[in-house]
């Protein structure tokens, strides 16, 4: 669930930047053996944060969140500010979905939800002060376009009344193609949204039936064309590989269609089948899921197809056209990672609004109540709906810097960590460096005197490399709550 735009056709490239300034040729994509798949295709986090959200604790309360907001205000708003708004409603159920959502056709629910969003904004502004500059706004879900035009207008009006959204900021919204037309896209543009993310997942009709999400390819092509006419800065398409009924052949056809569509950004996610955690996934038969080897083939095909079409491989699950801001940030070493995936936004504070949304203020993470009943009840009583969170320790912050360097840049310079945290890297991480030896022997990375570089093959397993530095996984080896890396 990300963003993207630009309709200029780039010339086909035989070489494009992969990571760390190195070149990856389409003809020389790494070969991954079945043995490596079996050994390294383990369950692990995506590291949209560190520590990961499963480490949040209920001991982090409303008082801790208020203290973090007050500290931000005292510090003079040193960090940029982002806002994420979670809109949980969807009209129909997609079987693969692991998001916090509420399936309903009763649109009156959104009217009540808006009222509580307004109250939550007021609570935050009371401690932050009105008029703070927000350089990044993202509406996710669920389906944000479950809101009608009037409700979206009301939401944006209340946000602009309390925060300053300057020209040049990144203002994005996730769009279910089945809920919009050209007129609605024009309304989104008029409200100030300059980035769209279309949920496509797969164009194959049999796959769409298997996941209960029918949307003709023509619909997405028409909407993308309309969005370009409206001059959105960036158009993103979300894809998922590993879905039921998918095959390498069918997914190649989807990849070819995406190349013709030519979005500015592509988010390519591996399907995480965790039916014990997410009830909708119980409607998917595990026997209809492609094998790990087939998923590797799909990922390899996707990478080679998008590279040949001129896309930059930004990292793990993101591609972008060379002129897109995300690709430029990758080239300039300014890439970051947050709860929406890869981002151009520097170390920023994040206000999470709505049920189950996650925020980050200073050295803290917080998450709102996961049910509407609890969310409404807290706000009705004049309290923040904080259900859990975490205050980061010094060790957390050191390891977060290491993991994000690996995930975002594919390389780690020891000196930068040493200077930032006044540690001796090889002493502090002696155990972790020893653990990396087998991955170096497998060809996933190169260990040098001054740092670590992820290889082209290693990028397929970059999460496994980052996991070595995850102290919580060292203590708790139960990873059933995570998806497989591939």
N, C-alpha and C positions, 0 to 999 in steps of 0.2 A: 504494500500500500504506500505508494510514493507519488511522484509527480513527473512532468516533461513537455517542449515544442520547437519547431523550425522546419520549414518544408523544403529547404534547399537540398537538392540531391548532391551527396558527396561522391566523388569519384571512387571507384572500387580500389581498395588498398590490399596489397599482399602482406603489408606489415603495419601493425598499429601498436600503440603502447599498451602493455599489460599492467605491469606494476614496477615500482622502483625505477622508472625510466628505462627499463629493459624492453626489448622488442620481442613480440611473440608472432611468429609467422603462422599463417593458416596451414601451411603444408607440414609444419613441425609441431603440431599439438601433441602433448605428451601421451604416451600409451600407458594405460593403467591395467595391471594384471588382475585376474580373479583373486589371487592370493592377497594382493594389496587391498582390494575391496573388502575381503573377508576380515582382514586384520584391522583396517582403519575406518571402516564404515560403522562407527560407533554412535551411540546417542550422545548429544551434547548441545550446549546453548548456542544461540545465534549471536550473542553478545551485542544486542542493541543497548545494553548497559552492562556495567560491572560494578558491584555484584549484580547478578541477575535477579529478576523480580521474584523468583521463588525463594530468595533469601530474605525478603522483607519480613518484618516481624510486627505483631500487634502491639508490642511495647512502644513502638513509635506512634505517638498520639497526636491529637489536634494541637496540644501545647508545643510539641516539638516542631510542628509545621509552622505555627505562628512565630516561634522564635526564629526560624529560618527566614521567614518573610521580613521580620523586623531587622534582622541582620543585613539583609539585602538593602533595605531602605537606609540603614545607618551607613553602609559602605558606599552610598552614592550611586547605586545602580551600575556597578563596575562591569558586570557581565551583560551581554545582549539579552533580550527577553523574547521568548517564543510562547505561543499559546496553542494548545491542542484541545479541541472540543470533540468529545465522543458522543455520537448520535446513534443509539443502539438499535433503532427500529429497522426492520426489513419486512417487505410484504410476503416474501416466500423464502423457504429454507434451502440453502445450498448445503449438500450433504458433507462437503469437505471442510466446512467453515469451523474454525476454532476461536473465532472472535466472540466477545461478549455482545450478544444480540437478543432482540425481542421480536418474535415473528407475530405480526398483527396487520390487519387491514383497517384497523380503527385509527384513522388519522387524527381523531380528537386527542389521542394520547400525546401527540407532539405539542399541542397547545399547553398542556399541563407541564410538560418537560421544559419548554421554553421559560415558563414562569420560574422554575427552580434554577435553571441556568442563570437567569438574571439575578436571583438572590445569591447564588454562589459567586458570581462576579462581584457583587457588592461586598461580600465578605472579604474577598481578596483585596479589593481596592481600599477597604477600610484600613488595612495594614500596610499596603504598598504605597498608597497615594494614587490619585488620579493623574492620568496623562503620561504614564510611562511609555516609552517607544517600544513598539513590537515590530521586529524585523522579519518574523516568520510566523505565519498562522496556518494551521492545518485542521481541516474538518474530516474526521474519520468515523468509522462505524463497524458494524451496521452499515446502513446506507444513508449518508447525509442528505441525499436527494429524495429521501422519504419526506422531508420537509417540503412544503409547497413554496411557491415564490414569495408569498407574503411572510411566511415564517422565516425563511432565509433572510429576507429583508429586515425583519425584526431582530434577528440574531446579530446580523452585521451592524445594525444601528446601535444596539446596546454595547457591542464591543468597541465601536468607534467613539461612542460617548465616553467610555472609560479609559481607553488607551489610544495612543497615537500610532496610526498605521501609515508610515511615510511612503511616498512614491519610491519605487525601487525595491520594496520589500518582497518577500516570497509568500504569496497568499494562495494556498492550494486547497482543493477539495476532491475527495474520492467520489467517483460517479458510477452508478450502476447504469449501463447503457439502456437498460429496459425502462428507465424512469425519466428519461429526458428526451427532448427534441431540440431542433435548432433554436426555437424561441426561448427555451429554458436556458440553453447555453448562453444566449445573448444576455439574459437576465443575470447569470452568474458573472459575466464579464462586466456588466454595469455595476454590480455590487463590489467590484474590485478584485475578484479572483483572477489571477494571471497564470495559474497552473492547474491542470486537470490530470487526474489519474483514472483511466478506464479499467474496470475489472473485466478482463477477457477470459483468462485462465486457459482456454483451449477453443479452437474454432471447430473441431471435429464434432459432428452431430451426435455420434454414439457416445462420446465422452460426456458431452453436455447432458444427454439423457441420464447417464449413469450418476451424475452429480446433481441432477435436478436444477440445471441452470441453462435454459434454452434461450439463446440470443444469436440470430443470424449474423454472419460476418458482414453482410451488406450494411446492417445497422451500425456497426462499429466504424466501417469505412465512411459512411455518410456523416456520422457525428464528428469524426476526426477532420473531415474536409470542412465541415461547418466551423469547427473550433479554430482551424487555421484562418478561415475567412474573418473570424472575430479577433485574430491577432493575439491569442493566448501565447505567453512566452514559452511555455513548455507543455508538452503532451506526453504522458506516460501510459504505458500499457503493462498491466500485470499478467504474467503467465505462471502456470504451475505445471511442473513435470512430476510424473509418478502417480497420476490420477488413474482411477479404474477405467479399463477399456483402452487406455493409451498404449500405443506401440511405437517403436522407433519410426516406423513408416508413417503412421498417422501424425506423429508429432513433427516430422519433417515437413508435412504439408502445412501444418499450422505455422511453422517457422517461416516458410516461404511466403505465406500470406502476411505475416508480420513485417517482413522485409518490404513487401509491396506497400503496406500501410505506412511504413517509415515514421514511427513515433520518435520523438526526441530522446526519450528514455525508455528502457525496458527493465522491468523488475521480474526476474526469473527465480521463482521459489520452488524448492523441493516440497512435495506434499508430505506433511507429517501425519501419519496414521496413528492416532492415539485414542481409539474408541473407548478405552476405559476412563478417559478424562472428558471426552467430548461426545455427548450422546448422539448428535446428528451423524457422526462418522460410523455409528453402528449399523447404518443402512447401507454401508459400503462393504462388499464382500472382499476379504483379504485375498481371495483366490483370483479376483479380477485386477489386482494391482500388479504392475510390472515389477520384475526382479531388480535387485540392486545393480546387476550388470546392465540391464536395459536402461535403468535410470542414468548410469554413467554414460552410456551411449547417447541418450537424449541430451544430457548436459554437454557432452563433447560436440555433438551435432549443433547445438544451439550456439556454443562459443565459436565454432568454425564458421557457421552461417552468418552470425552477426559481425564477426571480424571481417569476413570477406565483403560484407555490405558497408563497411566503413565505420562501424561502431567501435568505441573504446571500451575495453573491459575494465570498468571502474573498480570492481571488486566483487567477491563472493556471489552476489545475486543481482548486480546492477550493470547495465550497459548504457552508454550515452553517445550521441553523435559528437564529433570532435568539437563543434562550436558550442555545445550545451554547457551551461555553467558547472554541471557536475563533472564533466570530462575536463574542463579547464581547471577546476579545483584539484582534481587528481594529478594533473600534469604539474601544477604549481606546488604540490605538497600541502594543500589546504583542506584535504578531505577529512570529514568527521563522521561519526556514527551516533545516531540517537534512536529513540524508540520507533521512529518511522523508517529506519534503515540508514543508508548513506546520505550525507547532507553536506552542503557547502557552509552551513552555519557553524561558526566557531563555538568554543566552549560557552554555551548559553544556558541561562536559567529557563525553565519550562514550567508554565502554569498549565496543569491538567484540569479541564472542566468537564463535568458530566460523570455519569455512572461508570465506575471501574477505571477511569482515566488515571494515568501515571504522570507525575510531575517531578521536576528536579530543581531544587533551589540550593545553591551553594553546594555543600558537601552532604546533601541529603536527597533521598528519594522518598516519594509518598504516593500512595494509591488510594483512590476513593472507594467507597462501598460498592460491592459488585451487584447488588440488587436494587431495583428502583425503590422498593419499600424502605430499605435502610437508608438509601441516599436521600429520599424525601424526608424521612423522619429526622435525620440529623439537621438538615437545613431548616426544617420547620421550627426546630428548637433553637435556631440561631447559631448552630455549630457548623464548623467545616465537616464535610462527610469523610474525613480521613479514617481509613480502616486499618492501614498498616503502612510501614515504610522502613527506612534505614538511615541512620547517621553513619557516614563512612569513616572508617578508621584511617590512620596514616598508611597502613599496609594496603587497605582497599584502594586508596588513591594511587599508590605506587603501581600496583598491579593493574589498575584500570588504565593507566598511561601506557604500560607495556602491551596489554591486550589490544587497545585501540590502535597503537602503532602498527601492530601486526595485521589487524583486520583492515585498516584503512590504507596503509602504505606498503604492506608486504615486506617491510623491513624494520629493523630496530637498531638504533644507534645507542650503545651503552652510555656514552658520554652525556647525552641529553637527559637520560634518567638520573644519572649520577649528579649532574649539576642542579637538576630540579629538586631532588629530594635528599641530597647530601648522603649518598650511600656508595658503597663499593659494589658494583653490579655483580661481579663474579663471585663475591662472597655472599651477598644477599640472596642470590639466586643459584647458588652452587648445586643444589638438588635438582632444580629445574633444568639447568644447562646439561647436567648428566642425563636427564630423561630425554633430552632432545637428540641424543646421539643416534638412537635407532631411526629416528625420522630423517636425520642427515644421511645415514647409510641407505635409506630407502629413496633418497633423491628428492625429498620434499623441501629441503632448505640447505643453505650453506652457512656454516658457522665460521666467522672470521674473528680476528683479534679484537676488532672494535664493534662488532655487531652481528646481527643475523639477517639473512636475506631469504625470503621465500622463493622457491623456484616456480617455474610454470606448472609443473606437475603438482607441487605442493599447494598451489592455489585451490585445487580441487578439495584439499583436506585442511584448509587454513583454520577452520574451527578446531580441528584436532591439535594443531600447533598451539593455538591460543589457549586451549584447555590445560596445557602443561603448566601455565602460570596461574591457574584458577585455584586459589588456596582452599576454597570451599569444596571443590571436587576432590582434592587430596584428602580432605577429612571425611567427606561423605561420598562414597563411590556408587550410591544408588542413583542411576541416571534414567530410570524408567519414565520420569516426567518429561524428558526431552525427546525431540525427534532425532532420527538418524541424520548424520552429517550429509549423506548423499540420498 
